[in-house]
């Protein structure tokens, strides 16, 4: 999928530039395209290099959280919920532990840990599958909840915002929390409707009620504030929550007698390696998007969307963040590059830059997760998995746009 997207960017950019040269007499268009190729390859390297310190910091912190047993604690607290949402899975089956650990790792931004845990969970679920080529209800439910992207600690987004000059990189934390909750809730409702899951079960109602009260409390509190005060308090609350989480990890390490410093260094080394690893991927996608923009193709796409938005009489500022939203279901790295491009073009603290960040944090990459997780166990008939995943994506993106206007509009 990513190969097709990458090639398409270049081909559309070439055709658009050729049309502008031949029919519109634009003599500079190919020079602009080539300039974009070179300048963005340089920018991609500089961004990756600048990410090294921040990635080392956060991956070091998250390694302390892993070692202190925080994920295990989260796993134990969520197991009763998932045992009821997937009634076909026995309560003592190892799949439940792997599922909750995968979702916990995703929620905490531990991408490297989340993927192998997700594959392990899918393989465990496959042992219960009477028809190995067809996805079971439990496998679909797990995949949709995974793709709806519960994000409690969007480290990567904070990192890129910091690198691209955001005054307060974490000011999108509360909006992301609200948007990702809506995405997950939409996915849950879609799957429950198709699979006829009883959401009125006392345990399910207790968990959903607790989550909803928390998010509803945030909505109610912030809706009562003037916008400037809302932004200030949202940023303050975000920083308090995030630093409190860091302190919780450290205290957990102290209680368990773990050397927190050594754990931090171990995670920080991984952060350095990660920063180096992403250089070629970031160069590839930023250059592709750069030539797509320089050729005028992205402007044509945005102008078309704006005409439709104007026809409905709506505000069109969200259109600049739409490329991230449209790319998100297909490619995580593509959407990330779109987010970076939006922040570089409009500014990290612009409305479009903040909205692209919220969209990026609201959902996961549906078709990538479908391909990786179902591919790992040889499932070809995915039934309603893609449909419910896209519904969850749509719910998250709409929520991201609405909350973006609410906080930053």
C-alpha positions in Angstrom: 0.0 0.0 0.0 2.7 2.5 1.0 4.6 1.7 -2.3 1.5 2.5 -4.3 0.9 5.8 -2.4 4.5 6.8 -2.8 4.6 6.2 -6.5 1.3 7.9 -7.0 2.6 11.1 -5.4 5.4 11.3 -7.9 3.3 10.4 -11.0 0.6 12.9 -10.2 3.2 15.5 -9.5 4.8 14.9 -12.8 1.5 14.9 -14.8 0.4 18.1 -13.0 3.7 19.9 -13.6 3.6 18.8 -17.3 0.1 20.2 -17.7 1.2 23.5 -16.1 4.2 23.7 -18.3 2.5 22.9 -21.6 -1.0 24.4 -21.2 -0.4 27.2 -18.7 3.1 28.2 -19.7 4.6 27.9 -16.2 8.3 27.8 -16.9 9.3 27.5 -13.3 7.2 24.5 -12.2 9.8 21.8 -12.8 12.5 24.0 -11.2 10.2 24.3 -8.1 9.7 20.5 -8.0 13.4 19.8 -8.1 14.1 22.5 -5.5 11.4 20.8 -3.3 13.1 17.4 -3.7 16.5 18.7 -2.5 15.3 21.0 0.2 12.9 18.5 1.7 15.5 15.7 1.7 17.7 18.0 3.7 14.8 19.0 6.0 13.9 15.4 6.6 17.4 14.6 7.7 17.5 17.7 10.0 14.2 16.8 11.5 15.3 13.2 12.2 18.6 14.5 13.7 16.7 17.0 15.9 14.4 14.2 17.1 17.3 12.2 18.6 17.4 14.0 22.0 13.6 14.1 22.5 13.1 10.5 21.4 15.9 9.4 23.7 14.2 11.2 26.5 10.7 9.8 26.1 11.8 6.2 25.2 14.0 6.3 28.2 11.0 7.3 30.4 8.8 4.7 28.9 11.3 2.0 29.5 11.2 2.9 33.2 7.4 2.6 33.0 7.7 -0.8 31.4 10.2 -2.1 33.9 8.3 -0.7 36.9 5.3 -2.9 36.1 3.0 -0.1 35.0 1.8 -1.9 31.9 1.2 -5.1 33.9 -0.9 -3.1 36.3 -2.9 -1.6 33.5 -3.3 -5.1 31.9 -4.7 -6.5 35.1 -7.2 -3.6 35.5 -8.6 -4.0 32.0 -8.8 -7.8 31.7 -12.3 -8.1 33.2 -13.6 -5.7 30.5 -12.1 -7.5 27.5 -13.2 -10.9 28.8 -16.8 -9.7 28.4 -16.4 -7.9 25.2 -15.0 -11.1 23.6 -17.3 -13.8 25.1 -15.9 -16.4 22.7 -12.5 -16.2 24.4 -12.1 -18.3 27.6 -11.4 -16.1 30.7 -8.1 -17.8 31.4 -6.9 -17.9 27.8 -3.5 -16.3 27.1 -5.0 -14.2 24.3 -6.6 -11.9 26.8 -3.4 -11.0 28.4 -1.7 -10.3 25.1 -4.6 -8.2 23.9 -4.7 -6.0 27.0 -0.9 -5.6 26.9 -1.0 -4.6 23.3 -3.7 -2.0 23.9 -1.9 -0.8 27.0 1.4 -0.4 25.0 -0.4 1.5 22.3 -2.1 3.8 24.8 1.3 4.6 26.3 2.9 5.2 23.0 5.1 2.1 23.1 4.9 1.4 19.4 7.8 -1.0 19.2 6.3 -3.1 22.0 2.7 -2.9 20.7 3.2 -4.5 17.3 4.8 -7.8 18.5 2.3 -8.0 21.3 -0.5 -7.4 18.8 0.8 -10.2 16.5 1.1 -12.5 19.5 -2.5 -11.7 20.5 -3.8 -12.4 17.0 -1.9 -15.7 16.9 -3.4 -16.7 20.3 -6.9 -15.8 19.0 -6.2 -17.9 15.9 -5.8 -21.0 18.1 -9.6 -20.6 18.9 -10.5 -20.1 15.2 -12.5 -23.0 13.8 -12.1 -21.7 10.3 -8.4 -20.4 10.0 -8.9 -18.5 6.8 -11.8 -16.4 8.1 -11.6 -13.8 10.9 -13.5 -14.6 14.1 -15.6 -12.1 16.0 -12.9 -11.8 18.7 -10.2 -11.1 16.1 -12.3 -8.4 14.4 -13.1 -6.8 17.7 -9.5 -6.7 18.8 -8.4 -5.3 15.4 -11.0 -2.5 15.3 -10.2 -1.4 18.9 -6.5 -1.5 17.9 -7.0 0.6 14.8 -9.2 3.1 16.6 -6.0 4.0 18.4 -6.6 4.6 22.1 -3.8 7.2 22.8 -3.1 8.3 26.3 0.5 9.3 25.8 1.2 10.5 22.2 4.9 10.9 22.6 5.7 10.9 18.8 3.4 13.9 18.2 4.8 15.9 21.1 8.3 15.1 19.7 7.6 16.4 16.2 5.8 19.5 17.5 8.8 20.3 19.7 11.2 19.8 16.9 9.1 22.0 14.6 9.0 25.0 17.0 5.7 24.6 18.9 5.8 27.0 21.9 4.0 24.3 24.0 4.3 21.0 22.2 1.8 19.2 24.6 -1.1 21.7 24.2 -2.8 19.2 21.9 -2.9 16.5 24.6 -6.4 17.0 25.9 -7.9 17.4 22.4 -6.1 14.2 21.3 -7.5 12.4 24.4 -11.0 13.5 23.5 -10.7 12.6 19.8 -9.2 9.2 20.4 -11.9 8.4 23.0 -14.5 9.2 20.4 -12.8 7.1 17.8 -12.6 4.1 20.1 -16.2 4.5 21.2 -17.3 4.7 17.6 -15.4 1.5 16.7 -16.8 -0.2 19.8 -20.4 0.7 19.0 -19.9 -0.4 15.3 -18.6 -3.8 16.3 -21.1 -4.3 19.1 -23.9 -3.6 16.6 -22.7 -6.1 14.1 -21.7 -8.8 16.6 -24.7 -8.1 18.9 -22.4 -7.6 22.0 -24.5 -6.8 25.1 -23.1 -3.4 26.1 -25.6 -3.3 29.0 -23.5 -5.9 30.9 -22.8 -4.5 34.4 -19.0 -4.7 34.1 -18.9 -3.2 30.6 -21.3 -0.4 31.7 -19.0 0.3 34.7 -15.9 0.6 32.6 -17.5 2.6 29.8 -19.3 4.7 32.4 -16.0 5.5 34.1 -14.3 6.4 30.9 -17.2 8.5 29.7 -17.5 10.3 33.0 -13.8 11.2 32.8 -14.0 12.5 29.3 -17.4 14.1 29.9 -15.9 15.8 33.0 -13.1 17.3 30.8 -15.6 18.4 28.2 -17.9 20.0 30.8 -15.0 21.8 32.6 -13.4 23.2 29.5 -16.7 24.2 27.9 -17.3 26.5 30.9 -14.1 28.5 30.3 -13.4 31.4 28.0 -11.2 30.2 25.1 -7.9 31.9 26.3 -8.4 30.5 29.8 -9.3 27.1 28.3 -6.1 27.0 26.2 -4.0 27.9 29.2 -5.6 25.5 31.6 -5.6 22.7 29.0 -1.8 23.2 28.5 -1.2 23.3 32.3 -3.3 20.1 32.9 -1.5 18.3 30.1 1.9 19.1 31.5 0.8 18.2 35.1 -0.6 14.8 33.9 2.4 14.0 31.7 5.0 14.9 34.4 2.9 13.1 37.0 3.1 10.0 34.8 6.9 10.3 34.7 7.0 10.5 38.5 4.7 7.5 38.8 7.0 5.5 36.6 10.0 6.5 38.7 8.2 5.8 42.0 7.2 2.4 40.6 10.9 1.6 39.9 11.9 2.7 43.4 9.2 0.5 45.0 10.3 -2.5 42.9 14.0 -1.9 43.6 14.8 -1.3 39.9 17.6 1.0 38.8 15.6 3.7 37.1 18.7 5.4 35.7 20.0 2.3 34.0 16.5 1.6 32.6 16.4 5.2 31.3 19.7 4.8 29.6 18.7 1.5 28.0 15.5 3.1 26.6 17.4 6.3 25.5 19.8 4.1 23.4 16.7 2.7 21.7 15.5 6.3 21.1 18.8 7.2 19.4 18.6 4.1 17.2 15.0 4.9 16.3 15.8 8.4 15.3 18.5 7.1 12.9 16.2 4.3 11.6 13.4 6.7 10.5 15.7 8.9 8.4 15.2 7.0 5.1 11.4 6.7 5.7 11.0 10.4 6.5 13.2 11.4 3.5 11.1 9.2 1.2 7.7 10.5 2.3 8.6 14.1 2.8 10.2 14.3 -0.7 7.1 12.6 -2.2 4.8 15.1 -0.5 7.1 18.0 -1.3 7.0 17.4 -5.1 3.2 16.8 -4.8 2.9 20.2 -3.2 5.4 22.0 -5.5 3.7 20.7 -8.6 0.5 22.3 -7.5 -1.4 19.0 -7.2 -1.9 19.4 -3.4 -3.3 22.9 -4.0 -5.7 21.6 -6.6 -6.9 18.9 -4.2 -7.3 21.4 -1.4 -9.1 24.0 -3.6 -11.5 21.3 -4.7 -12.3 20.4 -1.1 -12.6 24.1 -0.2 -15.2 24.7 -3.0 -17.3 21.8 -1.6 -16.9 23.2 2.0 -17.9 26.7 0.8 -20.9 25.3 -1.0 -22.2 24.0 2.4 -21.4 27.4 3.9 -18.8 26.0 6.4 -15.4 27.3 7.6 -12.6 26.0 5.4 -9.6 26.2 7.7 -9.8 22.5 8.5 -9.1 21.7 4.8 -5.3 22.2 5.3 -5.3 19.3 7.8 -7.3 17.0 5.5 -4.3 15.4 3.8 -3.3 13.9 7.2 -6.8 12.7 7.8 -7.1 11.1 4.3 -3.7 9.4 4.5 -4.2 8.1 8.1 -6.2 4.9 7.3 -3.7 3.8 4.7 -0.2 4.7 6.0 1.0 5.8 9.4 4.3 7.1 8.1 2.5 8.8 5.2 0.1 10.5 7.6 3.0 11.5 9.9 4.8 13.0 6.9 1.6 14.9 6.0 1.4 16.2 9.5 5.0 17.4 9.4 4.5 19.0 6.0 1.4 20.8 7.4 3.3 22.1 10.4 6.3 23.2 8.3 4.1 25.0 5.8 1.6 26.6 8.1 3.5 26.6 11.4 3.4 24.1 14.4 1.1 26.5 16.4 -1.2 27.3 13.5 -4.7 26.0 13.5 -3.9 23.6 10.6 -0.7 22.5 12.4 -2.5 21.8 15.6 -5.5 20.1 13.9 -3.2 17.8 11.9 -1.5 16.8 15.2 -4.9 16.0 16.7 -6.0 14.0 13.7 -2.7 12.1 13.7 -3.3 11.1 17.4 -7.0 10.3 17.0 -6.8 6.9 15.2 -4.3 4.2 14.1 -3.5 3.0 10.5 -6.4 0.7 9.7 -5.2 -1.0 6.5 -1.7 -1.4 7.8 -2.9 -3.1 10.9 -5.3 -5.2 8.9 -2.4 -6.3 6.6 0.1 -7.0 9.5 -2.2 -8.7 12.0 -4.4 -10.7 9.7 -1.4 -11.5 7.4 0.5 -12.9 10.4 -2.1 -15.7 10.8 -3.0 -16.2 7.2 -6.6 -14.7 7.3 -8.0 -13.8 3.9 -11.7 -13.3 4.6 -11.8 -10.3 7.0 -15.6 -10.0 7.1 -16.7 -6.6 8.7 -13.2 -5.7 10.0 -12.4 -3.0 7.4 -15.9 -1.5 7.5 -15.9 -1.1 11.3 -12.3 0.1 11.2 -13.1 2.9 8.7 -16.2 3.9 10.8 -14.0 4.2 13.8 -11.5 6.3 11.7 -14.3 8.6 10.5 -15.6 9.1 14.0 -12.1 10.0 15.3 -11.5 12.4 12.4 -14.8 14.2 12.8 -14.2 14.5 16.6 -10.7 15.8 15.9 -12.0 18.5 13.6 -14.7 19.5 16.1 -12.4 19.6 19.1 -9.8 21.4 17.1 -12.2 24.2 16.4 -13.4 24.2 20.0 -9.9 24.5 21.5 -8.0 26.4 18.8 -10.6 27.9 16.5 
